[in-house]
Amino acid sequence: MTFAGPSGERFVVGVPLGRWQANCYVIGDRARGSAVVVDPGELADDEVPRLLVDAGVSCEAILLTHGHLDHLWSVPTLARSLDVPVLLHPDDRWLWDDPAAAFGAPPQMLAELGLSGWDPPTEHLRDVTDGQGLSFAGIRFDVAHNPGHTPGHVTYLGRELSGVPVSFSLGDADTAPGEVLFSGDLVFAGSIGRTDFPRGSTAAMMRSLVDTLLPLGDDTLVLSGHGTDTTVGRERATNPYLRQALARHR
């Protein structure tokens, strides 16, 4: 991965990782020498340290949009090796303790996936809450709680990122507008996250789409948990699930 822009600039880099191709993001500032990591899934324990070294930054924290294993896989290794806090909404703590519960499966399923001995670093775990404001690498992130895909799903809205270089192999954007939504599995380009997993809720998802996504400006860049980048305006105009959500909650 090549980091765009001259030395000293802020940056956003995204990579799809693992068998589920979950997007992991590193957002940082090379002048400050610091960054934050969003959703380090399978294989991120190798990829994230490399990205940090390439950018010349250290990690301040790991932000989780939710507790599904494809976004959580490498957290135990990274939290310990980087010695950083892990931010997760408390309503997804059940998945932190037992990721197999997301599939309605017994804990031994993790061994079948090649992840035996799940031992999350709970001493590193910190709660995030709706409306909370965070600051990492000198960048402001606003937290919104948006249940539906999971009970504790949240999104992180990066503020004041206009002109920041974006490097993402699945994306078309090369620079960020003023705001960037790290949407996890709330919304994808042309679709939304599944609600048929344990403790998912279609009704909650519809409400979350209206409350979280639709109030944002059309030029807001959406970097989601899977697939390509998009914008709020594009999804407002073309995503059938947003039209359905709006019809339910006018």
C-alpha positions as CSV (number, residue, x, y, z in Angstrom):
1,M,0.0,0.0,0.0
2,T,1.4,3.4,-1.0
3,F,0.6,6.4,1.2
4,A,-0.5,9.3,-0.9
5,G,0.4,12.9,-0.2
6,P,3.6,14.6,1.0
7,S,5.3,13.8,4.2
8,G,3.5,15.2,7.3
9,E,0.0,15.0,6.0
10,R,-2.9,13.2,7.6
11,F,-3.9,10.0,5.8
12,V,-6.6,7.4,5.5
13,V,-5.7,3.9,4.3
14,G,-8.0,0.9,4.0
15,V,-7.4,-2.8,3.2
16,P,-9.8,-5.7,2.8
17,L,-8.5,-8.6,4.9
18,G,-9.2,-12.3,5.5
19,R,-11.7,-14.8,4.3
20,W,-14.6,-12.4,4.8
21,Q,-12.8,-9.5,3.1
22,A,-13.6,-7.2,6.0
23,N,-12.2,-3.7,5.5
24,C,-9.6,-2.5,8.1
25,Y,-8.7,1.2,8.2
26,V,-5.8,3.2,9.6
27,I,-6.3,6.9,10.0
28,G,-3.4,9.0,11.1
29,D,-1.1,12.0,11.0
30,R,2.5,11.5,10.1
31,A,3.5,14.8,11.5
32,R,2.2,13.8,14.9
33,G,3.5,10.2,14.4
34,S,0.2,8.7,15.5
35,A,-2.8,6.8,14.2
36,V,-5.9,4.9,15.1
37,V,-7.1,1.6,13.7
38,V,-10.7,0.7,12.8
39,D,-11.9,-3.0,12.7
40,P,-8.7,-5.1,12.5
41,G,-10.1,-8.5,11.4
42,E,-8.4,-11.6,10.2
43,L,-4.8,-11.2,9.1
44,A,-4.7,-7.6,10.5
45,D,-2.2,-8.8,13.1
46,D,0.4,-8.9,10.3
47,E,-1.0,-6.1,8.0
48,V,-1.6,-3.4,10.6
49,P,1.9,-3.3,12.1
50,R,3.3,-3.1,8.5
51,L,1.0,-0.2,7.7
52,L,2.0,1.6,10.8
53,V,5.7,1.2,10.1
54,D,5.3,2.2,6.5
55,A,3.5,5.4,7.6
56,G,5.9,6.1,10.4
57,V,3.3,6.3,13.0
58,S,2.3,4.5,16.2
59,C,-1.2,3.4,17.2
60,E,-3.2,5.2,19.8
61,A,-6.3,3.0,19.9
62,I,-8.4,0.4,18.2
63,L,-11.9,1.4,17.3
64,L,-14.5,-1.4,16.8
65,T,-17.7,-0.7,14.9
66,H,-19.1,-4.0,16.3
67,G,-18.2,-7.3,17.8
68,H,-18.5,-9.7,14.8
69,L,-15.4,-11.9,14.4
70,D,-14.6,-10.7,10.9
71,H,-13.9,-7.2,12.5
72,L,-12.6,-8.5,15.8
73,W,-10.3,-11.4,14.9
74,S,-6.8,-9.7,15.4
75,V,-7.7,-7.5,18.3
76,P,-6.3,-9.7,21.1
77,T,-2.9,-9.9,19.4
78,L,-2.8,-6.2,18.4
79,A,-4.1,-4.8,21.6
80,R,-1.4,-6.6,23.6
81,S,1.5,-6.0,21.2
82,L,0.6,-2.3,20.6
83,D,-0.5,-1.8,24.2
84,V,-3.5,0.3,23.2
85,P,-7.2,0.6,24.4
86,V,-9.9,-1.1,22.4
87,L,-13.2,0.8,22.1
88,L,-16.4,-1.2,21.8
89,H,-20.1,-0.4,22.7
90,P,-21.1,-2.3,25.8
91,D,-24.1,-3.9,24.1
92,D,-21.6,-6.0,22.0
93,R,-19.7,-7.1,25.0
94,W,-21.3,-10.6,24.7
95,L,-19.5,-11.0,21.3
96,W,-16.2,-9.9,22.8
97,D,-16.5,-12.7,25.4
98,D,-17.7,-15.3,22.9
99,P,-17.4,-14.4,19.2
100,A,-19.0,-17.7,18.2
101,A,-22.3,-16.5,19.6
102,A,-22.7,-14.2,16.6
103,F,-23.4,-17.4,14.6
104,G,-25.5,-19.1,17.2
105,A,-22.7,-21.6,17.5
106,P,-20.8,-23.2,20.4
107,P,-17.4,-21.7,21.4
108,Q,-15.6,-24.7,19.9
109,M,-16.5,-23.3,16.4
110,L,-13.6,-20.9,16.8
111,A,-11.2,-23.8,16.8
112,E,-12.8,-25.1,13.6
113,L,-12.1,-21.7,12.0
114,G,-8.5,-21.9,13.1
115,L,-8.8,-19.5,16.1
116,S,-8.5,-21.7,19.2
117,G,-8.0,-20.4,22.7
118,W,-9.9,-17.1,22.3
119,D,-8.5,-14.9,25.1
120,P,-9.6,-11.3,24.7
121,P,-7.6,-8.7,26.5
122,T,-10.5,-7.3,28.6
123,E,-8.0,-5.1,30.6
124,H,-7.7,-3.1,27.4
125,L,-11.4,-2.8,26.7
126,R,-13.1,0.6,27.0
127,D,-16.8,1.5,26.4
128,V,-18.0,3.9,23.7
129,T,-21.4,5.5,23.9
130,D,-23.8,7.3,21.6
131,G,-22.9,11.0,21.0
132,Q,-19.4,10.6,22.4
133,G,-16.6,12.7,20.9
134,L,-13.2,11.1,20.5
135,S,-9.8,12.5,19.5
136,F,-7.0,10.4,18.1
137,A,-4.0,11.5,16.0
138,G,-5.4,15.0,16.4
139,I,-8.6,13.9,14.5
140,R,-12.1,14.2,15.9
141,F,-14.4,11.2,15.7
142,D,-18.1,11.4,16.7
143,V,-19.6,8.1,17.8
144,A,-23.2,7.2,16.9
145,H,-24.9,4.1,18.2
146,N,-26.8,2.3,15.4
147,P,-28.2,-1.1,16.5
148,G,-29.7,-3.5,14.0
149,H,-26.8,-5.5,12.6
150,T,-25.7,-6.1,16.2
151,P,-27.1,-4.5,19.4
152,G,-23.9,-2.5,20.0
153,H,-23.1,-1.4,16.5
154,V,-21.6,2.1,16.2
155,T,-20.2,4.3,13.5
156,Y,-17.3,6.8,13.7
157,L,-17.6,10.1,11.9
158,G,-14.2,11.6,11.1
159,R,-14.4,15.4,11.1
160,E,-12.4,18.1,9.3
161,L,-10.7,15.7,6.9
162,S,-11.1,17.8,3.8
163,G,-8.3,17.1,1.2
164,V,-6.8,14.2,3.3
165,P,-5.3,11.5,1.0
166,V,-7.3,8.3,0.9
167,S,-5.6,5.0,-0.2
168,F,-8.0,2.1,-0.5
169,S,-7.7,-0.7,-3.0
170,L,-11.5,-1.0,-3.4
171,G,-12.2,2.7,-3.5
172,D,-12.6,5.4,-6.1
173,A,-11.9,8.3,-3.8
174,D,-8.4,9.6,-3.6
175,T,-9.1,12.5,-1.2
176,A,-11.6,12.9,1.6
177,P,-14.2,15.5,1.8
178,G,-14.8,17.3,5.1
179,E,-16.3,14.3,6.8
180,V,-15.7,10.5,6.5
181,L,-18.1,8.0,8.0
182,F,-16.5,4.7,9.0
183,S,-19.8,2.8,8.8
184,G,-18.9,-0.7,9.7
185,D,-21.8,-2.9,8.6
186,L,-24.5,-0.3,9.0
187,V,-24.4,0.5,5.2
188,F,-22.6,-0.7,2.1
189,A,-22.5,0.6,-1.4
190,G,-26.0,-0.4,-2.6
191,S,-26.9,-2.5,0.5
192,I,-26.9,-2.7,4.3
193,G,-25.7,-5.1,6.9
194,R,-27.5,-8.3,7.6
195,T,-30.0,-8.4,10.4
196,D,-30.6,-12.2,10.6
197,F,-27.8,-13.0,12.9
198,P,-28.5,-13.6,16.6
199,R,-29.7,-10.3,18.3
200,G,-30.0,-8.6,14.9
201,S,-33.1,-6.4,14.3
202,T,-34.5,-5.2,11.0
203,A,-36.7,-2.6,12.7
204,A,-33.7,-1.3,14.6
205,M,-31.6,-1.2,11.4
206,M,-34.2,0.9,9.6
207,R,-34.3,3.3,12.5
208,S,-30.5,3.5,12.6
209,L,-30.2,4.3,8.9
210,V,-32.6,7.2,9.3
211,D,-31.0,8.5,12.5
212,T,-27.4,8.1,11.5
213,L,-26.9,8.2,7.7
214,L,-29.6,10.4,6.3
215,P,-28.8,13.6,8.4
216,L,-25.3,13.6,6.9
217,G,-24.2,15.7,3.9
218,D,-24.4,14.2,0.5
219,D,-20.6,14.5,0.0
220,T,-19.8,12.6,3.1
221,L,-17.4,9.7,2.2
222,V,-18.6,6.3,3.5
223,L,-15.9,3.8,4.2
224,S,-17.8,0.6,5.1
225,G,-17.0,-2.7,6.6
226,H,-17.1,-4.6,3.3
227,G,-16.9,-3.6,-0.3
228,T,-16.2,-0.3,-2.1
229,D,-16.4,3.2,-0.9
230,T,-19.5,5.3,-1.5
231,T,-21.0,8.6,-0.5
232,V,-24.1,9.5,1.5
233,G,-25.6,11.3,-1.6
234,R,-25.1,8.2,-3.8
235,E,-26.8,5.9,-1.2
236,R,-29.6,8.4,-0.6
237,A,-30.3,8.4,-4.4
238,T,-29.8,4.7,-5.2
239,N,-29.9,2.4,-2.1
240,P,-33.3,0.7,-1.9
241,Y,-32.9,0.0,1.8
242,L,-32.6,3.7,2.6
243,R,-35.8,4.4,0.7
244,Q,-37.5,1.7,2.6
245,A,-36.1,3.1,5.9
246,L,-37.3,6.6,5.1
247,A,-40.7,5.3,4.1
248,R,-41.1,3.7,7.5
249,H,-39.9,6.7,9.6
250,R,-41.1,9.8,7.8
